[in-house]
Amino acid sequence: MKYSTGLFSLLLVLLGGCTPSVYQLQSSKVAFIETRDTLTEDKEVAQIIEPYKKQLDAQMNQVIGYAEKEIQTNRRASETLLGNLVVDMIIEKARKTSKTKVDFAFVTFGGLRASIPAGAIKKGDIFELMPFENELVVLEVDGKTVRKLFEYMAVVRNMAISNTKIFIEGGKIKEVLIDDEPIEDNKTYYIATSDYLANGGDNLNFLKERKNMTFLNVKFRELIIESIEETQKKGKKINAEVGGRVQER
């Protein structure tokens, strides 16, 4: 249907001259309708999707490596198998990619959504572990900001760390060693983590006090897959251990 220019202009004038009415909701009713059993598959759409689904399934079922044992996370623990494994992969990739040194790496347990199974590891397992589009970044911060990070860790106990040892006593940080050296407030440190955390995710707003942030153009999920594949090429299995990174009294 086509409208003449004159008619269209007249409609605009009439609508523009109307005083808008104010409506007020008098009552409302909410009802939940279960539709799952009544929906039928659209065969035409299913036929269009089917070749893409087969291709995706083939990719997700691809075996990329093997694990000696199930590598789990435990959000009630201060140090976990899965956290240690992932954060070590992160610092290794960051050190290969970054133009600056990388002193340590960290992630929070909340970003690790599934364990790595014992035996064959499929690409789909890593998508379940890391379903987010988190990117690897390196933060340039001073020692005071680093100290805030570990003070936060001592309270929430939800962080995996690499190249660092933390000593907690009475629920508070007693000492932190980065590369076996104590923190210096005025020293510059380079931290590998995700863009989500760097931008204040998980209440880490103080990381916005950084001097600089560099994107390394690598997604966490991609670097994990790459690390597992490289381990497989060497004829080795994925493994992780707990012990010594976080010590409490």
C-alpha positions in Angstrom: 0.0 0.0 0.0 1.3 3.5 -1.0 0.3 6.8 0.5 0.5 10.2 -1.4 2.9 12.8 -0.1 0.0 15.1 0.7 -1.9 12.5 2.8 1.2 11.6 4.7 1.9 15.3 5.5 -1.7 15.7 6.7 -1.4 12.7 9.0 1.7 14.2 10.5 0.0 17.6 11.1 -3.1 15.9 12.7 -1.0 13.7 15.0 1.3 16.5 15.9 -1.7 18.6 17.0 -3.2 16.0 19.3 -2.7 16.3 23.0 -1.2 13.0 24.3 -3.4 11.1 26.7 -2.3 9.8 30.0 -3.2 6.3 30.9 -3.0 4.7 34.3 -2.9 0.9 35.0 -5.9 0.0 37.1 -5.2 -3.7 37.5 -3.0 -6.5 36.2 -3.1 -10.3 36.1 -0.1 -12.6 35.6 -0.5 -16.1 34.2 2.2 -18.7 33.2 1.3 -20.8 30.2 3.3 -24.0 29.6 3.9 -24.3 25.9 6.6 -26.9 25.7 4.3 -29.8 25.0 2.2 -27.9 22.5 5.0 -26.7 20.3 5.7 -28.6 17.1 8.9 -28.6 15.1 9.0 -26.4 12.0 10.2 -28.9 9.4 11.3 -26.3 7.0 13.4 -24.4 9.6 14.8 -27.7 10.9 16.0 -28.6 7.4 17.8 -25.3 7.0 19.5 -25.7 10.4 20.4 -29.4 10.1 23.7 -29.0 8.1 24.9 -26.3 10.5 23.9 -28.4 13.5 25.9 -31.4 12.2 28.9 -29.2 11.5 28.7 -27.7 15.0 28.2 -31.1 16.7 31.3 -32.4 14.8 33.4 -29.5 16.1 32.2 -29.8 19.7 32.8 -33.5 19.8 36.3 -33.2 18.5 38.8 -34.6 21.0 41.6 -32.1 21.7 43.5 -33.9 24.5 43.3 -36.1 27.5 43.3 -35.5 31.3 44.9 -37.8 33.8 42.0 -37.2 36.2 39.0 -35.1 36.6 40.0 -31.5 37.1 37.5 -29.9 39.3 36.8 -26.6 41.0 35.6 -26.1 44.5 34.3 -22.6 45.3 34.6 -23.2 49.0 38.4 -23.8 48.7 41.1 -21.2 48.6 43.0 -23.2 45.9 41.6 -25.6 43.3 42.8 -27.9 40.6 40.8 -26.2 37.9 41.8 -22.7 39.0 45.5 -23.5 39.1 45.3 -25.2 35.7 43.5 -22.3 33.9 45.5 -19.5 35.5 48.8 -21.2 34.6 47.6 -21.5 31.0 46.7 -17.8 31.1 50.1 -16.6 32.3 51.9 -18.8 29.8 49.9 -17.4 26.9 50.3 -13.8 28.2 54.1 -14.1 28.5 54.3 -15.4 24.9 52.1 -12.7 23.6 52.7 -9.6 25.6 55.4 -7.0 24.7 55.9 -6.4 28.5 56.8 -8.8 31.2 53.9 -10.5 33.1 54.4 -10.8 36.9 51.4 -12.9 37.7 47.9 -13.9 36.6 44.6 -14.4 38.3 41.0 -15.4 37.6 37.9 -15.7 39.8 36.3 -19.1 40.4 32.9 -17.7 39.2 34.1 -17.6 35.6 34.9 -21.4 35.6 31.6 -23.0 35.0 32.4 -26.7 34.5 35.1 -29.3 35.4 37.4 -30.9 32.8 36.5 -34.6 32.7 39.0 -37.4 33.2 40.1 -39.1 29.9 39.2 -37.6 26.6 38.6 -33.8 26.5 36.3 -32.5 23.8 36.2 -29.0 22.5 32.7 -28.7 23.8 33.9 -29.4 27.3 35.9 -26.1 27.1 32.9 -24.2 25.8 31.1 -25.4 28.9 34.0 -24.5 31.2 34.3 -21.0 29.6 31.0 -20.0 28.0 31.9 -16.3 28.1 33.7 -14.2 25.4 36.3 -13.0 28.0 39.5 -11.6 26.4 43.0 -11.8 27.8 44.4 -8.4 28.9 47.5 -7.3 30.7 47.1 -4.6 33.4 49.8 -2.1 34.4 49.2 -1.2 38.1 51.2 -0.1 41.1 51.9 -2.2 44.2 49.2 -0.5 46.2 46.5 -1.8 43.8 48.1 -5.2 43.8 47.8 -5.2 47.6 44.1 -4.3 47.4 43.6 -7.3 45.1 45.0 -9.8 47.6 43.3 -8.2 50.5 40.1 -8.7 48.6 41.1 -12.3 47.9 41.6 -13.0 51.6 38.0 -11.9 52.3 36.1 -13.6 49.4 38.4 -16.6 48.8 37.3 -16.9 45.1 40.5 -16.3 43.2 43.1 -18.5 41.4 46.6 -17.1 41.2 49.8 -18.0 39.3 53.4 -17.1 40.1 52.3 -15.9 43.5 52.2 -17.2 47.1 49.8 -15.8 49.6 50.0 -16.3 53.4 46.7 -15.6 55.3 46.5 -15.4 59.0 43.3 -14.8 61.0 41.4 -14.0 57.7 43.9 -11.3 56.7 46.9 -11.1 54.4 50.1 -11.6 56.3 52.4 -11.7 53.3 52.3 -11.9 49.5 55.2 -13.1 47.4 55.2 -12.4 43.6 58.0 -14.3 41.9 59.3 -15.0 45.5 59.6 -11.3 46.2 57.4 -9.2 48.6 55.1 -6.5 47.1 56.5 -3.0 46.8 53.9 -0.3 46.9 55.6 2.0 44.4 56.7 -0.8 42.0 54.9 -1.3 38.7 53.4 -4.7 38.2 51.9 -6.4 35.1 48.9 -8.6 35.7 47.3 -11.0 33.2 43.5 -11.5 33.6 40.2 -11.1 31.7 38.8 -7.8 30.4 35.7 -8.5 32.5 37.6 -8.5 35.7 39.8 -5.7 34.6 36.8 -3.5 34.1 35.4 -4.1 37.6 33.6 -7.4 37.3 33.2 -9.4 40.6 33.4 -6.1 42.6 37.0 -5.5 41.5 36.3 -1.8 40.8 39.7 -0.8 42.2 41.4 -2.4 39.1 40.1 0.7 37.2 42.9 2.5 39.0 45.3 0.9 36.6 47.9 2.9 34.7 47.2 1.0 31.4 45.4 -2.0 30.0 46.6 -3.9 26.9 44.4 -6.3 24.9 46.2 -9.3 23.6 43.5 -10.3 21.1 43.1 -13.8 22.6 39.9 -15.2 24.2 40.3 -17.2 27.3 38.5 -20.2 25.7 40.8 -20.1 22.7 44.0 -20.1 24.8 42.7 -23.0 26.9 42.0 -25.1 23.8 45.3 -24.2 22.3 47.2 -25.2 25.5 45.4 -28.6 25.7 46.1 -29.2 22.0 49.8 -28.4 22.4 50.1 -30.7 25.4 48.5 -33.5 23.3 51.0 -32.9 20.5 53.8 -33.5 23.0 52.2 -36.8 23.9 51.3 -35.7 27.4 48.1 -35.5 29.4 46.6 -32.5 31.2 47.1 -32.5 34.9 46.9 -30.1 37.8 47.9 -30.1 41.5 47.0 -28.1 44.6 49.4 -27.0 47.2 51.4 -24.0 48.4 49.9 -21.1 46.5 47.5 -20.1 49.3 48.6 -20.9 52.9 46.3 -20.2 55.8 46.7 -20.3 59.6 
